[in-house]
Amino acid sequence: MRRVILLAGAILTLASCSPKNVSAPKDKTTFQTSRAWNEYIDNRADAVMVYGVGGNPSDREGRSTSLEERLASWKERGYVTEFMTGIAWGEYQDYFTGEWDGKWHLDEGQVQMNGDTIWHGRMVPYIVPTENYLSYFKEKHIKRVIDAGVDAIFLEEPEFWARSGYSDAFKREWKDYYGTEWRPQDESPEATYMSSKLKYRLYYRALEEAFSYAKEYGKSLGRDVKCYVPTHSLLNYAQWQIVSPEASLASLPCVDGYIAQVWTGTSREPDYFNGVYKERVFETAYLEYGCMASMTAPTGRRVWFLTDPIEDWARDWADYKRNYQATFTAQLLYPKIADYEIMPWPERIYRGRYRTSATSEERTLIPKDYSTMMQVMINAAHDVPVSDNRLSGSHGISVLMGNSLMFQRFPVHEGYDDPQLSNFYGLAMPLVKRGIPVEITHIENLGYSQALKDVKVLLMTYSNMKPLSPDAHTFLAKWVNGGGELIYCSSDSDPFQSVKEWWNTGENDFRCPSDHLFAQMGIEAGAVEGTYRYGKGTVRILRHDPRDFVMVEGGDSILMSSVESAYGSLEYKNHFTLDRGPYKLVAVVDEGVSDKPFTVRGKFVDLYDPELGVHDEISVVPGTQRFLYDVSKAPKAPCILAAASRAYDITKTSHSFSYVCKSPSETVNATRILLPKKPSKVLINGITADFGWDEGSKTCFLRHDNLPDGVTVEINWQ
């Protein structure tokens, strides 16, 4: 009973300190772990996704406890318990070694051209999802977790490596799908395209079957089982040369939503801009989150945004901290999304040892200041509201993208090269670097009325992708006819233009898909560079592949001139700002139109400062970000503005304020509290404690050790 009361207290705490709707979902914040509860990883999210029937292949300790015991340990601590596992890899050795059906299935791993299987761990291959594997997966994993009481299932990372496609299992799937003998993907662009299209289809089928089974089995027990797909962004999969069903899953009634798996490791993938090849973590993260927001917005599906305070590759703590701030800021710049996976694998964040600096081999646990800052950010994520406010800048410009972006990545064929996905970034990065909040539209979503509703200018290319259906062109032509401004950038010269597809088969005889698009608007095939009117709108054709706009210095002038002609007056700046309730986000880009800092004035608590400093003026320099609490927008005192812990059992009187706060062991709490008067006494676990006081903001600052079982704080004033 006590635990139920504490959970209710958490909801009351959030409602008392922010304008957030009290009917927020029970799992607004979540995280994944293969471990049972322990005091060092008790991060106080709303929910936990307990990983794997057999745990996580890379976590021996997690595999030592049964799924049911792990679920129970978190539930006892007040967490909503959910389940996550990989669909393309996992602790499925009983299938591969024949324990399940008496037959070995190692030939169902994803195999490269040299015959090597692609492994995720020891005896953990990336999987070709055959019908037999899916039967095993449903019986041994989906059924078991539902029987264990789980009502939300997350099947992550439906990944088929582009460099694979040479296994016997894949060859059998090829023959079943195409009705012909298998063709090696390195044979020709067409074989590459066909191979990727099959990989895409196999994981579409896998998720459809697994989730449909989960829904039906849950229903037979009188339960509504929710099914979600945690997945990297389409941008990252295309860059990393992985094929996955992505946006097409939105058409499946058995898919309830997604987790956008974006973090430092994906967003630090280098790209080109102005002829320079380097990491652009904030900008790439902003586009990755935008990709996932666009994928779900027209469909009404739910999405959580993920960030990771570290990443898969071992680096140093300063690197982790800097890039965590960049990705965390980027995710908050989408005001219609307020659900977050606050971290994966807390066991490696809180208990892993990493380098103290880029030049040192000394390794330590997470620095106390970093864990404090991280927990302030996590606690704010519980509180950040959905907002109708818009990111600063010129709105209504979008870049079209589609799942076939993954189909042309590997191998490279003569006559085509797209270094680091430059044909996408060539359309998007010039806008981001000028402070324009460019959006993304998925070609698979064009059938939804909301997909192009607020788009004034749409940029597109078929240099790096191809339309999987002619329907997209019907929707695009209708949009242009109604007043849309379309900018088409492509030389249409890559070898994938002539793969055997709908635009050159049956009744269609078009050299390339853009000719079919142009025909819908009365524009001749192979139209030269120029401007063409159609209805109330305009089509501007640039016979340049978008990579030309970023791979050479100053190459984007051609693109920006066309965007300006289509849009009208654009606001160029070097920053993005957004207000969400009492929170203010600021990001200043480098390589932009100005190297001047952006200054905010008012009364702000700096949430990226582990001391939660209060400032009247903050200057944000290019290449950095800030997450601020605007004291002028705070609720009536007393109220916790920011804390590296979660508060429960809040009690207020005319002369006192008390609460219990919880966070993992061996971390330090920092709390900034708005009060009507300076305290006369502060008690922490009944002992008089020191405190800081800022008269200008009427806020008290406390710092003390955290405990997962709770620290009692009582503040009194005269």
Disulfide bonds with the S-S distance in Angstrom:
none
